[in-house]
Amino acid sequence: MNLVIFLLRSSWKALVAALIAGGLSGAGSALLIASLNEAIDNSDKASQLLLWGFIGLALITLVSGIISQILLARLSQQAIFKMRLQLSHRILACPLRRLEELGENRILATLTDDIEAISNTLFSLPLLFVNLALVIGCMAYLALISKFIFLMILVVIVVAIIIIQLMLNYVHKLIRLARDRQDLLLRYFRSIIQGVKELKLHTPRRMEFLEKDFEATAADCRDYEIRAESIVAVTLNTSNLMFFGVMGFLVFVLPLYTSVTTIILSSYVLTITYLSRPIEGIISMLPAISRGSVALKKIEELGLSIAEKPEYPNVMRSSQSLLEDRIEMVQVTHIYWTEKDEQFTLGPIDLSFSPGELIFIIGGNGSGKSTLAKLIVGLYEPNSGKILWDGNNVSATQRDAYRQLFSAVFADFYLFETLFGISTETLDDKVHGFLEQLQLDRKVKVSDGKLSTLDLSQGQRKRLALLTAYLEDRPVYLFDEWSSDQDPFFREIFYNQILFELKQRGKTVIVISHDERYFHLADKLIELDYGQRIS
Ligand SMILES: Nc1ncnc2c1ncn2[C@@H]1O[C@H](COP(=O)(O)OP(=O)(O)OP(=O)(O)O)[C@@H](O)[C@H]1O
């Protein structure tokens, strides 16, 4: 049902048109059966008229069936396309902290598995609708030729539907359980890929990880799926048998108690035989539909939680306007809650930054430096206190514009192969110049804003990240332990040359560092200890 609402939202007009065409195709098939029965009953005087009627009906059934399937296929693929775009936009509009709480695995599982499951389900929907229309058409025909027999069969069918529904409810539950395990499996796959070195080097660790965590979850997944498929197999075969049961009843039992003509009986037998194919089709599609609705629910849950507090991209002023004024943080705090209700609190902290100022943030591991950096650049929203930009409070609607003030290289930075969002006519020449300066010109080439490779050492990749920041040319620069992977030569260049140049150009430069040798360069030294500013 959810899937139908999902399609309705995408385009109700196309869905209605597809359903009408599908209905026509189903009715056409039923009428074809009826005209065959008619021709058999009147074989001695089967007329030309019946033949032409049969051919006409066949053509209508063919064309309407094709139209219905094509319309539904287009509709479902368009709905998937929209959903992919919408989810990606929503994820990017979601506050970073919320995404961290949801966890990468859950988001990735939804973006890949769930969308795939819905796509597969929607792919089978067209056939399902045509089959349903066919069943309804045939049933109407059966009711037309004998209401009495039809009512008896209807009772059998209602009982069968109730039993099938109960079985399918259980299948749905099993599929949901298997899907929950999927999130965990994805986490283990990531461990396998990212921890391959550690797992290869330590056999007992590898064995325990594979047996305890991975195998157990994969086995759960397998068992739930096998149980679900077994129930579907039982349902499918039982429903097949049901057809023979009904036909046996019609042929062997019914004539003993009531007078039914052979013509009616043969019409019933022929129609029911024909019906077995679409009904089998419908039942075998039900698990896929179940899978699709479980996936849709997961996406909706994620979509809703993502949309709870969307951020509004609203560029209030140009990011390139050089900061004449100050960024101030007044009594700002940030709290991380852990599952065990423990917490880490950063702040309350007061800070201010001015153009041309070089600020070092220092402190031991876990003292809150990176957290403070995320607050400064507007990636985290303060739990209390405020950030002032030009003396104005940075509200939720301004946060995206505020973030455009910053160029940052975080400790866990990400490199894009293409230099997106930077458009200057002389981009390639400019990049080449920087590549030379960063001694990367022999490794990396640039063409049309695309870097030739990212297969570099960690230190070299960080230099490329620095290059991207340089090109962005924003008023405030933030480097989170940038120099930690650099050799002494480049460390020297970074602290004494690059930072100096940026300062000279009037940029505010914030550096998170453990390099005590260079602390004397700072205009302002901010020291943190367990979330509190101590100097
Ligand atoms: N995503 C998160 N969820 C929950 N707690 C977090 C998260 N990120 C950091 N923390 C906690 O916040 C505290 C400060 O972390 P932070 O990364 O800011 O420290 P840091 O000073 O940058 O450390 P380092 O020098 O090791 O990089 C740590 O105790 C850490 O456990």
The ligand as an SDF file (V2000), in Angstrom:
LIG
                    3D

 31 33  0  0  0  0  0  0  0  0999 V2000
   31.3260   12.0360   16.9900 N   0  0  0  0  0  0  0  0  0  0  0  0
   31.5290   11.9710   18.3220 C   0  0  0  0  0  0  0  0  0  0  0  0
   30.5930   11.4080   19.1150 N   0  0  0  0  0  0  0  0  0  0  0  0
   30.7710   11.3310   20.4500 C   0  0  0  0  0  0  0  0  0  0  0  0
   31.8600   11.7960   21.0820 N   0  0  0  0  0  0  0  0  0  0  0  0
   32.8270   12.3750   20.3480 C   0  0  0  0  0  0  0  0  0  0  0  0
   32.7150   12.5040   18.9230 C   0  0  0  0  0  0  0  0  0  0  0  0
   33.8070   13.1280   18.4650 N   0  0  0  0  0  0  0  0  0  0  0  0
   34.5890   13.3740   19.5450 C   0  0  0  0  0  0  0  0  0  0  0  0
   33.9930   12.9270   20.6680 N   0  0  0  0  0  0  0  0  0  0  0  0
   34.5290   13.0350   22.0310 C   0  0  0  0  0  0  0  0  0  0  0  0
   34.8540   14.3860   22.2780 O   0  0  0  0  0  0  0  0  0  0  0  0
   36.0900   14.4990   22.9310 C   0  0  0  0  0  0  0  0  0  0  0  0
   36.9620   15.5130   22.1850 C   0  0  0  0  0  0  0  0  0  0  0  0
   37.2560   15.0160   20.9230 O   0  0  0  0  0  0  0  0  0  0  0  0
   38.0640   15.8760   19.8400 P   0  0  0  0  0  0  0  0  0  0  0  0
   38.1470   15.0790   18.6080 O   0  0  0  0  0  0  0  0  0  0  0  0
   37.4630   17.2220   19.7490 O   0  0  0  0  0  0  0  0  0  0  0  0
   39.4880   15.9870   20.5480 O   0  0  0  0  0  0  0  0  0  0  0  0
   40.8720   16.5230   19.9780 P   0  0  0  0  0  0  0  0  0  0  0  0
   41.3850   17.5050   20.9920 O   0  0  0  0  0  0  0  0  0  0  0  0
   40.7080   17.0330   18.5810 O   0  0  0  0  0  0  0  0  0  0  0  0
   41.7450   15.2180   20.0080 O   0  0  0  0  0  0  0  0  0  0  0  0
   43.0170   14.7690   19.1010 P   0  0  0  0  0  0  0  0  0  0  0  0
   44.1880   15.6200   19.4850 O   0  0  0  0  0  0  0  0  0  0  0  0
   43.2190   13.3590   19.4880 O   0  0  0  0  0  0  0  0  0  0  0  0
   42.6140   14.9450   17.6600 O   0  0  0  0  0  0  0  0  0  0  0  0
   36.6890   13.1220   23.0000 C   0  0  0  0  0  0  0  0  0  0  0  0
   36.5950   12.6540   24.3340 O   0  0  0  0  0  0  0  0  0  0  0  0
   35.8420   12.2730   22.1120 C   0  0  0  0  0  0  0  0  0  0  0  0
   35.6080   11.0230   22.6850 O   0  0  0  0  0  0  0  0  0  0  0  0
  1  2  1  0
  2  3  1  0
  2  7  2  0
  3  4  2  0
  4  5  1  0
  5  6  2  0
  6  7  1  0
  6 10  1  0
  7  8  1  0
  8  9  2  0
  9 10  1  0
 10 11  1  0
 11 12  1  0
 11 30  1  0
 12 13  1  0
 13 14  1  0
 13 28  1  0
 14 15  1  0
 15 16  1  0
 16 17  2  0
 16 18  1  0
 16 19  1  0
 19 20  1  0
 20 21  2  0
 20 22  1  0
 20 23  1  0
 23 24  1  0
 24 25  2  0
 24 26  1  0
 24 27  1  0
 28 29  1  0
 28 30  1  0
 30 31  1  0
M  END
$$$$
